[in-house]
Amino acid sequence: MAPLDSREQKNASILYAGISFSIIAWWITLIFVPQSRIHFLGESFSEKFFWVLIVPDLISAIALPTLLIPAILKNRPNASTIAWLHAGGQGYAFLISIALAIIDPRAYWGVVGMMLSTGIAFFLALRIQNIDILWGKFRFKPAPSSTPKAHLKRAITQTINMWIIFLGIIPLIIAQSEIFLDFNQNWFHFPGQIPVAATLFVLLGSFGIWGTSEMTKYGDGTPLPSEHTNKLVTTGPYRFIRNPMALCGTTQGIVVGLGIGSPFVMSYGLLGAFAWNILVRPAEEAQLASSFGEEFETYKTKINCWIPRLNRKNHQAN
């Protein structure tokens, strides 16, 4: 995988700054709104340890990002080392938040917040280290030429397997773990919760399958990197957004959490979007640029990655 480009450098800097401001805002809230501490630290957390925690947190929130952001923007070789130190600091705080929530489940929101910051920090460290996560069956390789029907059958099988693993088994494990740890007392409920979530899941899945159908019909391939298309597809949902399946799949993860009522599972779905955007998107766009050249670059300037553009004229598949 290539080093970070200017867009990635800017986005990484924004994310690191966002993590820093969130931690600072969190501490300001804990200090000036003492009643909030029960939701992050638990009722039995000792006051004398409260001030002990602030020192390493401020190092992670201020000192490391202050060094890291310029290192990223200027392509300094020490950026990777600082990024892993930052990720380690976030991970350590995440483990502390879990321990506090085990003692008092009302401290659950510290776990949710630290899961997001730790996950993003870890993904960024992997990307800055330039580690290629697409290996084995996920390594880029053009699909062997076949009929659209055969590609569609293969793609649907891939989609179902992905749904079972990432939208079924993993959320179920998370939810059962929350029940075991008594974290589920923080789950939310509202009338029609399951029907609403199921409807959204089906709608998003249908939109994603539409994209899969267009890809297999016009692209001579599948969505799987190891069987990617031989032609650039710009029809169907690709007229409005470059990655309909990534958008729908990650949003479905959030919807699964909505159906369960678990903020932690919803955060898991949101982290999927960050993981794809930070780790998978650069490799995929580099492969598309290598395969389709100016055709993809032109398409990329017209159609957004995440936010649909509904006012654009339809593009035709080649």
C-alpha positions in Angstrom: 0.0 0.0 0.0 1.2 3.5 -0.8 2.1 6.1 1.9 -0.6 8.5 3.0 -1.6 11.0 0.3 -2.5 14.6 1.1 -6.2 13.8 1.6 -5.4 11.0 4.1 -2.9 13.2 5.9 -5.5 15.9 6.4 -8.2 13.4 7.5 -5.8 11.7 9.9 -4.9 15.0 11.4 -8.6 15.9 11.8 -9.3 12.5 13.5 -6.4 12.9 15.9 -7.5 16.4 16.8 -11.1 15.1 17.2 -9.9 12.5 19.7 -7.9 15.1 21.6 -10.8 17.6 21.9 -13.1 14.8 22.9 -10.8 13.7 25.7 -10.4 17.3 26.9 -14.1 17.9 26.7 -14.7 14.7 28.7 -12.4 15.8 31.5 -13.9 19.3 31.6 -17.3 17.6 32.0 -16.0 15.3 34.8 -14.5 18.2 36.7 -17.3 20.7 36.4 -20.3 18.3 36.3 -19.4 15.9 39.1 -22.7 14.0 38.7 -21.6 12.8 35.3 -18.8 10.8 36.8 -21.0 7.9 37.7 -21.7 7.3 34.0 -18.0 7.1 33.2 -16.2 6.0 36.3 -18.8 4.5 38.6 -20.1 5.5 42.0 -17.4 3.8 44.0 -14.5 5.3 42.1 -12.1 7.0 44.6 -11.7 10.7 44.4 -7.9 10.6 45.0 -7.5 8.3 41.9 -9.6 10.7 39.8 -6.7 13.2 39.6 -4.1 10.4 39.0 -5.9 9.4 35.7 -5.8 12.9 34.3 -2.0 13.0 33.8 -1.7 10.1 31.3 -4.9 11.1 29.6 -3.6 14.6 29.0 -0.3 13.2 27.7 -2.3 11.1 25.2 -4.7 13.9 24.4 -2.3 16.9 24.1 1.4 15.9 24.0 1.3 13.0 21.6 -1.1 14.6 19.1 0.9 17.8 19.2 3.9 15.8 18.0 2.0 13.5 15.8 0.0 15.8 13.6 3.0 17.8 12.3 4.9 14.5 11.8 2.0 13.2 9.6 1.7 16.4 7.6 5.4 16.6 7.0 5.9 12.8 6.4 8.4 12.4 9.2 9.7 8.9 9.8 8.8 9.0 13.5 5.1 9.4 12.8 4.5 5.7 13.0 6.2 5.3 16.4 4.2 8.2 17.9 1.0 6.8 16.3 1.5 3.4 18.0 2.3 5.1 21.4 -1.0 7.0 21.0 -2.9 3.9 20.1 -1.4 2.1 23.1 -2.4 4.9 25.4 -6.0 4.8 24.1 -6.0 1.0 24.5 -4.8 1.1 28.1 -7.5 3.7 28.9 -10.1 1.4 27.2 -9.1 -1.5 29.4 -9.4 0.7 32.5 -12.9 1.8 31.4 -13.9 -1.9 31.0 -12.6 -2.7 34.5 -14.5 0.3 36.0 -17.7 -0.8 34.2 -17.4 -4.3 35.5 -17.2 -2.9 39.0 -20.2 -0.6 38.4 -22.1 -1.2 35.1 -23.3 2.4 35.2 -19.8 3.4 34.1 -20.8 1.9 30.7 -20.5 5.1 28.7 -16.7 5.3 29.3 -16.5 1.9 27.6 -18.4 3.1 24.6 -16.4 6.3 24.2 -13.1 4.6 24.7 -14.0 1.8 22.2 -14.4 4.5 19.5 -11.2 6.4 20.3 -9.2 3.2 20.6 -10.5 1.7 17.4 -9.9 4.9 15.4 -6.4 5.3 16.9 -5.5 1.7 16.1 -6.8 1.9 12.5 -4.8 5.1 12.0 -1.6 3.5 13.4 -2.0 0.6 11.0 -2.4 3.0 8.1 0.5 5.2 9.0 2.6 2.1 9.5 1.5 1.3 5.9 0.5 -2.3 6.8 -1.5 -4.0 4.0 -4.5 -5.7 5.6 -5.8 -7.1 2.3 -4.1 -10.5 2.1 -5.0 -14.1 1.2 -8.5 -14.2 -0.1 -8.9 -10.5 0.2 -5.9 -9.6 -1.9 -6.8 -7.7 -5.1 -7.1 -10.0 -8.1 -9.4 -9.6 -11.2 -12.2 -12.1 -11.4 -12.0 -14.8 -14.1 -14.3 -13.9 -17.0 -17.7 -15.5 -16.5 -21.4 -14.9 -17.1 -23.2 -12.2 -15.1 -25.4 -14.9 -13.5 -22.4 -16.8 -12.3 -20.8 -13.6 -10.9 -24.1 -12.7 -9.2 -24.4 -16.1 -7.6 -20.9 -15.8 -6.2 -21.4 -12.3 -5.0 -24.7 -13.1 -3.2 -22.9 -16.0 -1.5 -20.2 -13.5 -0.4 -22.7 -11.0 0.9 -24.6 -13.6 2.9 -21.4 -14.9 4.5 -20.4 -11.3 5.3 -23.8 -10.6 6.9 -23.6 -13.8 9.0 -20.1 -13.0 10.3 -20.1 -9.2 10.7 -23.8 -8.4 11.2 -24.8 -11.6 13.0 -22.1 -13.5 14.9 -19.9 -10.6 16.0 -22.8 -8.4 17.2 -24.3 -11.5 19.0 -21.0 -12.1 20.8 -20.8 -8.5 21.8 -24.4 -8.5 23.0 -24.0 -11.7 25.0 -20.8 -10.3 26.5 -22.7 -7.2 27.6 -25.4 -9.4 29.2 -22.8 -11.5 31.0 -21.1 -8.3 32.4 -24.5 -6.8 33.3 -23.9 -3.9 30.8 -27.2 -4.5 29.2 -28.9 -2.5 31.9 -27.7 0.5 29.8 -29.5 -0.7 26.7 -32.3 1.5 25.4 -35.8 0.6 24.3 -38.6 2.3 22.3 -41.9 1.2 20.8 -41.5 -0.6 17.4 -37.8 -1.0 18.0 -37.4 -4.3 16.2 -39.7 -3.5 13.2 -38.0 -0.2 12.7 -34.5 -1.8 12.8 -35.6 -4.7 10.6 -37.1 -2.4 8.0 -34.0 -0.2 7.8 -31.8 -3.4 7.6 -33.8 -4.7 4.6 -33.9 -1.3 2.8 -30.1 -0.9 3.2 -29.5 -4.5 2.2 -31.6 -4.1 -0.9 -29.7 -1.0 -1.9 -26.4 -2.9 -1.4 -27.7 -5.9 -3.4 -28.7 -3.4 -6.2 -25.1 -2.3 -6.3 -23.9 -5.9 -6.3 -26.2 -6.7 -9.2 -25.0 -3.8 -11.2 -21.4 -4.8 -10.5 -21.9 -8.4 -11.7 -24.0 -7.4 -14.6 -21.7 -4.7 -16.1 -18.3 -5.2 -14.4 -17.5 -8.8 -15.1 -16.6 -9.5 -11.5 -17.8 -9.4 -7.9 -17.4 -7.0 -4.9 -14.8 -9.3 -3.3 -11.3 -7.8 -3.8 -9.9 -11.2 -4.9 -12.5 -11.3 -7.6 -12.9 -7.7 -8.5 -14.5 -6.4 -11.6 -12.7 -6.1 -15.0 -14.7 -3.1 -16.0 -15.5 0.2 -14.1 -19.2 0.2 -13.1 -20.9 3.6 -13.0 -24.6 2.5 -13.4 -27.3 1.9 -10.8 -26.4 3.3 -7.3 -22.9 4.0 -8.6 -24.4 7.0 -10.4 -24.8 8.6 -7.0 -22.2 7.2 -4.7 -18.9 5.4 -5.3 -19.2 2.8 -2.5 -22.9 1.9 -1.9 -22.1 -1.5 -0.4 -19.6 -0.1 2.1 -22.1 2.6 3.1 -25.0 0.1 3.4 -22.9 -2.6 5.2 -21.5 -0.3 7.9 -24.9 1.4 8.4 -26.5 -2.1 8.7 -24.1 -2.7 11.6 -25.4 0.4 13.4 -29.0 -0.7 12.7 -28.3 -4.1 14.3 -27.2 -2.2 17.4 -30.4 -0.1 17.1 -32.5 -3.3 17.1 -30.7 -4.7 20.1 -30.7 -1.4 21.9 -27.0 -1.5 22.5 -24.9 1.6 22.1 -21.8 -0.6 22.1 -23.0 -2.6 19.1 -23.9 0.6 17.3 -20.4 1.9 18.0 -19.1 -1.4 16.5 -21.0 -0.6 13.3 -19.7 2.9 13.2 -16.1 1.7 13.7 -16.6 -0.5 10.6 -17.1 2.7 8.6 -13.8 4.2 10.0 -12.0 0.9 9.4 -13.1 0.8 5.8 -12.4 4.4 5.1 -8.9 4.4 6.8 -7.6 1.0 5.8 -9.6 -0.4 2.8 -10.5 2.7 0.8 -6.9 3.8 0.0 -6.0 0.3 -1.3 -9.2 0.0 -3.3 -8.9 3.4 -4.9 -5.2 2.7 -5.8 -6.3 -0.5 -7.5 -9.1 1.2 -9.4 -6.7 4.0 -10.5 -4.2 1.4 -11.6 -6.8 -0.7 -13.5 -8.9 2.1 -15.1 -6.7 5.1 -15.1 -8.2 8.4 -16.2 -11.6 6.8 -16.5 -11.7 6.2 -12.7 -10.0 9.6 -11.9 -12.7 11.4 -13.8 -15.5 9.4 -12.1 -13.9 10.0 -8.7 -14.0 13.8 -9.2 -17.8 13.6 -10.0 -19.1 11.1 -7.4 -18.6 11.2 -3.7 -17.4 8.2 -1.6 -19.9 8.5 1.3 -22.4 11.2 0.5 -24.7 10.6 -2.5 -24.9 13.2 -5.2 -28.4 13.1 -6.5 -28.1 16.0 -9.0 -25.6 14.3 -11.3 -26.4 12.9 -14.7 -26.3 9.2 -15.0 -23.0 7.6 -16.0 -22.9 4.7 -18.5 -20.9 1.5 -17.9 -18.1 0.8 -20.3 
